[in-house]
Amino acid sequence: MPETDEKPIGYGALIRRNRNFRWLWLGQVVSMLGDWFNMIGAAALMGKLTGSNFAVGVLLMLRMLAPFAVAPIAGICADRFNRKHILIVTDIVRALTVFGLLFVRDAGDIWLLYTLTALLLAVSGFFDPARNAILPDITTPQELGTANTIGAITWSVMLALGAAIGGVTAGLFGIHTAFLVDGFTFLVSAGFLLGLRLPKRPAQPERSLSASKPKALRYLFRHPDILFIALHKAAIAFMLSAGFQVAQVKISKDYFIIGDGGALSLGVMYCVNGIGCALGPILARLWTGDRDKPLRISIIFGYLLGAMGVAIIAPLFNFPMVLLGELVRSMGGATVWVFSTQLLLQNAPDEIRGRVFGTELACYMLMGGIGTAIVGVLLDVFPDARLVLWGMAGLPLIPALLWWLWQARRSADKMEGELLR
């Protein structure tokens, strides 16, 4: 998508004027609020019933690997079928699945917690590519960047509110209450999504799902810039976020224990995480707008900020310092996340967009699953979490360096092409 000199529309104006986006956004608000109730509840319940860092790591790994397993098919479905219907059906199925978590009561039910978590996140694997692919369908080029940022801000705000309220709810009223609230939020979300009115899309040639699978990979390998953009979320998952979630559970359970099984302190950490995820992209976008080059440069600084945040947390001096590190880490990670998504929205064509986002999700979930498993094992081998955290602090510097090298090569190729003209 070529850059435009027209000023992007404001956040409030988009929600007021664009009816389709408003319904999509309202559904996102309530479902994501429930998501964090579920995340806090499931992690706290697993830690409480097993007392094992590895078991928590396996739970978080399942949350990553289940969407990875369905991502190739999910991306194809997002390109071939009605994206609105996909969103509504997945919300209903997710609600029924979450209600099943109410039957997890003791250590003998851990298998059920694992199974339902895998099913829940597998179904969510169909939701996310469809939602990402639908944005350019319901927005103009001047609205697209604003819509993407609002989606990221909403995720962040709902993380802050959902984690805080979910932590309080689980800590004071019991973990199963959080599951109950989560199930109802999916049903409310499905109701909002009924209001979507999508434009007609060109008919796609009939092909089997299996025959369509390789197309996204062929496209990505033929367009290395799009491939590298799509790998940013995988880098975030492996080096900055997924494994760190396991560390967060240990910090709340063993170092700063507030509430039932540390559920309240875990909720506060996720709350600060959400605030940072909202602030990072908003502040950075004041400089970048939707311009290609500033978006790319900001991704490098996002990684550096993430590394700094983990370094602040690593000594575990006190809970306020941990929260400060959470804020800085999440500001950096969210900047990378939002701006890489924006670059894909501006450059990936409609006919392949769903599969590109599906492939991106698959890479993210795979590397996140590996990251959570590794950190879970390391935290059991090295009981002092500070050793693991110091190691994690240096990891984001690797993708920062690789992305900088790619941008330097890309700029050199462009300059060479202009000289040859």
N, C-alpha and C positions, 0 to 999 in steps of 0.2 A: 504494500500500500504506500503510495507516495506521500511524502510529508506535505502538510498544508499550512498556509499562513493564517488560516482562520483560527480565531481564539477558541479553545475548547469550552464547551458549555459548563456552567457551574454545577456543583453537586446537588443543591436544593432544586435548581431549575430543572435538572434532568428528572428527578423523582416526581416533580409536579406535572411536567409536560408530557412525559413518555409513559403512557398507561401500561403498556406491556412490560416495560422495565420495572415499573412500580409493583406490579403483581409478582414478578420474579423476585424482586428484592424483599418484599414482605414474606414470601415463602422462605427465603434464605434466612431472614431474621429469626423466625421462630424455630426452624429446624436446627440451625446452628446453635441456638441457645440450648436446645436439648442435647445436641452432640456432646457438649462439654459436661453436662450433667452425667452423661453416660461414661465419658472418659474418666472423670474423677471417681465415679462410683465403681467402675470395673477395676481400675488400678488399685484403689484403696481396698476393695473387697479381696482381690487376689493377694495383696500384701498381708492382709489380716488373716486370711484362711491358711496361707502356706508359710509366711515369714521368709520366703525365698526370693532373692533378687533375680535369680535365673527364671523362676516362674513368672515374675512380672515381665521380664525380658521376652519370654515366649509369648505372653499375652500381647505385648506391643508388637512383636514380630508378626503375629497372626493378623493384627490390624493392618499391617503393611502388605503381607504376602497374599492375603485374600483378594484385595483389589488388583494386585499384579496378575493373578491367575486369570481374571476375567477381562483385563484391560484391552487386549487385542480385539476381542469380540465386542466389547463395550464401545470402542471407537468406531467400529464398522456400523454398529447399530445406530450410533449418533449421526452417522452420515446417511444411512439408508432409510431410517424410520422416523416417524413424527417425534421430534425432540420433546415436545410438551407432554405427550403420552408417556414417554420414558420417565420423565421427572415425576409424574403423578403416580404411576404404578410402583416405582421404587420407593416413594415415600410411604405408601400403604404397606408394602411388604416389610419395610424397615420398622414400622410401628408394631406390627404383629411379632416380629422377631424380638424387639426390645422387651415386650411384655413377657416373653419367655424367660428373661433373666430374673424375673421375680421368684422363680423356682430354685435358684441357686442359694442354698442355705448353709451348707457346711462343706468341709474339705472333700467329702465324697461326691460333691456336685461340681467339682472343678472341670471335669470333662464337658459338662453342659455349658459352663461359662466359656470355655475355649470354642466349642462348636457354634454357639449362638453368636459369639464375637466374630468368628470367621464368616458366618453367613451374613451378618449385618454389614460387615465391611465389603464383602463381595458384591452385595446389592448396591452399596454406595459407590462401588466401582463403575456402575452403569450411570449413576446420577451425575458425577463430576464432569466427565467428558461431554455429556449432553448439555449441561449448563454452560460450560465454557464455550462450546461451539455455537450456542444459541445467541450469545451476546451480539455478534455482528449482524444477526438476522433481525434484531429488534432495535438497533441503534444506527445513527448516521456516523460517518467518519469523525465528525466533531464531538459526538457523544461517546464514542467507543472508549477512549482513554479514561474519561470520567466514570463511565459505567464499570470498567475494570477496577479502578481505584476504589469506588464505592463498595464493590464486592469484597475487596481485600480489607477495607476499613470495617465493613460489617462483620467479616470473619473475626477480625481483631477485637472489636467491641463485644461481640457475642462470646468470644473466648474470655474476655475480662469479666463480663457479667455472668456468663454461664459457669465459669470456673469458680468465681466468688460465691454466687448463689448456690451452685451445686455443692461446693465444699461446705458451706454453712448447712445446707439441707442434709447432706450425708452425715456431717459431723453431729448435728443436733437431732435430726429426725430419723436417722438411719439411712444406710446406703440404698436400700431397695426403694425408698421414696424417690430418689434421683432417677431410677429406671422408669418408674411410673410416669414422672413428668416428661421424660424423654419420649416415651411412646406417644403421648398425646400431642407433643409438638410436631411430630411427623404428620399426624392426621390434619392438624391445622394448616400446615404447609401445603399439603395436597389440596385443601380447600382454596387457598389463595391461588395456586397454580391453575386452577380451573378457569380463572379470568384471563389467561394468556390468549392472544389472538395472533398467530404466526402468519407471516406472508407465505404464499405458495412457493415451494421450491421446485426447480426443474426435475423432471422425472429421471431417476437413475436407472441405467440398464440392469436388467435382472442378472445377478451373479450369485453363486453360492458364497456363504460367509468364508469358507476355507479358501476359495479362490481369491478373495479380496485381501486376505491377511498380509501378503508380502508387500502390497502396494505402498503402505506407509513407510516401511523400511527402505524400499527402493528410492522413494522420494527423498527421504532424509539423507541417505548416503550420497545421492546426487546433488544435494544442497547442503554442504557441510556447515554453513553458517546457521541454518535452521536446526540442524542436528545439535550443534554445540549449545544453541539457546535452549533447546529442549532438554539438555542434560543438566541444566543448572539446578533444577529441583532435586534431581538425584544426588547432586553434590551436597546440597543443603541437608537432605535427609541423612546421608551417611556421615557427614562431617560436622553438622551443626545442630540438628534438631532431634532426629529420631532416637539416637542413642542417648542423647541428653535427657529425654523423657524418663528413661530408666534411672538415670542419676537423680532426677528430681524426686522420684518416689523414694529412693534411699535417703536423700537429704531430709525429706519430710518425715520419714519413718524412724530414722536413727539419729538425726542431728538436731532438728528443730521440730519437735512433736507438738502439734496443736490439733485438738479434736480427735475423733475416733480413728485410730490407726494413722494419724497424721493427715487425715482428709482435709482439715481446715487449712493447715499450712501449705499443703499441696495446692489447694484451691487458690490461696493468696499468690503463690508463685505463678500459677497459670493466669491469674488476673493481671499481674504486672506484665507477664508475657504478652497478653492481649493488648495492653496499653501501648507497649513498645511497638507491636506489629502495626498498630494504627498510626502512631506518630512517625515512624520511619519513612514510609512511602509518601505521606502527606507533606512532610518537610522537604524531602528530596524532590518531589514533583513541582515544588515552587520554582526550582531551578530547571528541571528537565522538561517540564510540560510533557508533550507526547513526541518530542524530537528524538530521532534515532540515536545520534552520537552521544548526547548527554545521558540517555537511558543506559547505554552500554558502559560508559565511564562510571556511572553510579553503582553498577553491579560490582565493580572492583572494590569500591569503598564499602559496599554492603558486607562483603566477605571480611574485610579488615575490621569493621565494627563488630561483627559477630565474634571474631577471635578475641577482640579486646574484652567483650562481655564475659566470655567463658573464663578468661584470665582473672577478671575481677571476682568471679564466683569461687574459683579454685581453692583459695586458702581457707574458705569457710570460716572467716573471722567471726561473723555474727549474721543474724537473719537480715537486717537492713542492707548489709553489703551484698548478700546473696540476691536480694531483690533489685538492687542497683545493677548488678551484673545481668540479671534477667532482662531488665529494661534495655540495656545497651545491646545485648546479644540478639534480642528479638527485633530491635530496630534494624539491625544489619541484615538479619535473615529475611525479614519481610520485604526490605528494599530489593533484594535479589529476586525474591519470589514474584513480587508484583511487576517489576520491570521486565523480567524474562517472559512473563505471561503477556505483557503488553507488546513486546517485540514479536511474539508468535501471532497474536491477533492482527498485527499490522502487516505481517509478511506471509502467513500461511493461507493458501487459497481455499475457498469455501468447500470445494469438492473433496478435499483431503483433510480439512481442518479437524473434524472429529477424530480421525485416526491419528493425526499428529498429537492431539491432546491425549488420546488413549495410550499411545506409545510413551509420551512424556510421563503419564501417570504410572505406567508399568515400570519404567525405570526408577521413578521416585519410590514406589512401593518396594521394589526389589532391594534397592540399596538401603532403604529405611529398615526393612526386615533384617538384613544382614547386620546393619549397624546396631540395632537393638539387641540382637543375639550376642554380638561381640561384647558390647558394654555390660550386658547382664552377666556374662561369664567373668569378665574382668573385675566386676564389683564383688563377685563371690571369691575370686582368687586373691584380690587385694582389698581387704576389708576397709582400709582407709580410702575413702572416696576421693580425697585430694590428689592422690597419685594419678588416678584415672582422669580427673578433671584437667590437671596440668597437661596431660597428653592430648586431650581433646582440644585444648586451647590453640594448639599449633596447626591443627588440621585444615581450618578454612583458608590458610595462607596458600595451600596447594592449588585449589581452583582459582583463587585470585590471580596467582602467577600465570596459570595456563590461559585464562581468559585474556589477560593483558598481552601475552605473546600472540594469541590469535588476533586480537584487535590490531596489533602492530603489523602483522603479516597482511591482514585485510587492507589496512591503509596503504601499505607499500604496493600491493597489487593494484589498488585503485589508481594510485599515482602513476604506476607504470603504464596502465591502460590509457590514462589521459595523455601521457607523453607520446604514445604510439599513434594517437589519432591525428 
